[in-house]
């Protein structure tokens, strides 16, 4: 594709009466050519995050590659926009498998998914820094009952380091509900 060119419409996924599907999010990757989309079943008990290369958009059929599949016997929340890191990694917000809304880093080759926030923490919003070396996020460990704080998460943790090595620091000190604009 040439810069500014809009590709013709392509079918990303097929929905049938026997296998009803919903596309619940579509995002262009600003760090590399291609797009991501999220698709789930009609009752939203599973969600797949899929990648489509630019080449497949111009060849007539939009073939997609599975990045991540999440399943729940009850409900999978609609996705939020992912974050993009300079190394090609993806920051994904999900409530699975713990029930707490956490951030995860998905490696560029999609071979590893590692947590970026503690298991007892709920993330509401996040923003990747321009240099991709930290995140700023809002959230709490009390499930929103006492307030919401602003935190910084450093991303320079070595790959494969244990979740206990998460470097998260609180930026707000006053109690209450902090809602910065990202």
N, C-alpha and C positions, 0 to 999 in steps of 0.2 A: 504494500500500500504506500502511496505517496502521502507526504504530510498534508493534512487537511482533507484527504480523500475519505469519503464515507463508503464503506463496502455495501454491496447489495444485501438485502435481508437473507439470512440463513436460518435454517431450522436447528435449534440447539438441542432440543429433546422432544420426544414424541409422547403425547398423552392420549390414552385411549379410555373408553368406558370401563375396561377391566383394570387398567393401570393408570389412574388419574394422577397427573403430576402438576406441580406448581413451580414456576421459576420465581424464587423469592429474593433474588438479588443479582445484579450484573455490574461488574466493575472493570474498567480498563486499567491495566497495570502501567503506571507512569515510569517504572524502572526498566521494563522490557516489553517487546512487542507481544501482544496477546491480551486476552481478557479472561476473567474468572466469572463463573456464575454459580449460584446455589440453586439446587432443585430439590424438592421434597415431594413425598406422597401427599395426597389430598388431606389426610387426617394428621399430617405432620408428625409421624412417628419416626421418620428418618430424614436425613438431609445429606446430600452430597455436594461437595465443593469440587468444581470441575474447571479445568484450564483448556482454553481454545487458542491454538497458535494463529497468528495472522495468516500464515500460508493456507491454513484450512479454511479461512474465511474467503479467500480468493479462488479456491479450487472448486467451489460449488457445493461441497458438503462440509458442514462444520463438525469435524470430528473432535471429540473432547477426551481429555485424559483425567482420570480420577485423581484428585489431590487428597481428599479426606472424606470419609463416610462416618456419620454419627447416627446412632440409633437410641431410641428410648421407648419403653413400653407405654409411656403416657403422652409426652408432648415434647417436640423440639422447637425451641423459640425461633422466630424469624431472625436471620442473620443481620449483623451490622457491617458497615464497610470495613474491610480489612486495612491493615497498615502495611506499608511496603518499606523494606530495609534496603540499603545500598548494595548489600551482597546478594540480593535476589530472594532473601527470606521473606516470609509473609507473617504478619502478626494477626492472629485470629482470635476473636472473642467467642467463648462457648460456655454453656452451663453443663456440658457433659464432660466427663462421666460423673462428676462429683455432686452436681446440683448447685454448685456455687459458680457464679459467672467469672471465669478466669481468662487470662490471656495466655496464648500459646505461640511459640515460634515454630513455623513449618519451614524446614530447610529448602533451599532452592531445588534440590533434586527430589524433594518430597519423601525422602527416606526417613526423616526423623521429625518428631513433634515433641517439643519440650516446654514445660510450663515456665511462664515468666512472672507469675504472681503466686502468692501462697495459697495453699489448699483451703484455708479458712477465711478467704477474702472474696468480696464481690466487687467487680469492676463495672462501672456504669458507662463512662466515656473514656476515650484515650486518644492520644495524639503522639505520633512519632516525631522526634526532633529532626530538623533539616539535615543534620549530619548522621542520622540513624544511629546515634550512640546512646540515646536514652528515650524513654517514654514519659509523658506526663499523663496522669490518669486521675479520675475521681472514683471514690469507692469507700468501702468500710468493711469491717469484719462483724458488724452487728446486724447485717441484713437490712440496713436503712432505717433502723428503729430509733437511733440516737443522733444521727447526723451523717454527713458525707464530707470526707476530707480530700485534700489534693496531695498526690504522691509523685515521686520521681522513681523510676526503675532504670537502673543502669544496665545496658545491654552488652557490656564488654566481658561478661562471664564466659569462661572457656566453654566451647561446645562439649556437651556431655556432663558438665558439672552438675552435682545434685541440686534438687530444688531448694535445699536448705541454703544454698549459696546465693539465692536471690538477693540482690542489693536494692532494697526498696526503702526510701526515706520519706517521711512525712514533711510536706512543705507548709501546711497550715497548722496553727497551734490553737486557735480559738475553737471552742466547741460550737456545734451548729451545722448548718447545711451550706457547704461551699459549692458554688456552681460557676466555675470559670468558663469563659468562652475560649474554645480552641480554634 
